Amino acid sequence: QVQLVESGGGLVQPGGSLRLSCAASGAGTGINNMGWYRQAPGKQRTLVANIVYDGGSTNYADSVKGRFTISKDNVENTVYLQMNGLKPEDTAVYYCYARTRFSTYWGQGTQVTVSS
């Protein structure tokens, strides 16, 4: 079992920045991929960014390229999402996930609200 604890959401003005953190425990070395999805009210959950543990390759949604950066700390089993240039359309609940060979685990979600 993998437990994920997210932090870092909140209210920010347009153009501002936030950094989300997701700490994983219980997986040993079993995680091969971690990342973030988001879900706005009335919309489907969509991928924001992810990172492969072995090698560190990353993938971003087109809507966040150039503004968001995903990174990882293998020692702490923590993934970060640095979000710059935030826009009102980035408002959503952000969910961290961790994928092992056999399962996908989800965090509880953290609210990000971009508003003036």
Secondary structure, 3 states (H helix, E strand, C coil): CCEEEEECCEEECCCCCEEEEEEEECCCCCEEEEEEEEECCCCCCEEEEEEECCCCCEEECHHHCCCEEEEEECCCCEEEEEECCCCHHHCEEEEEEEEECCCEEECCCEEEEECC
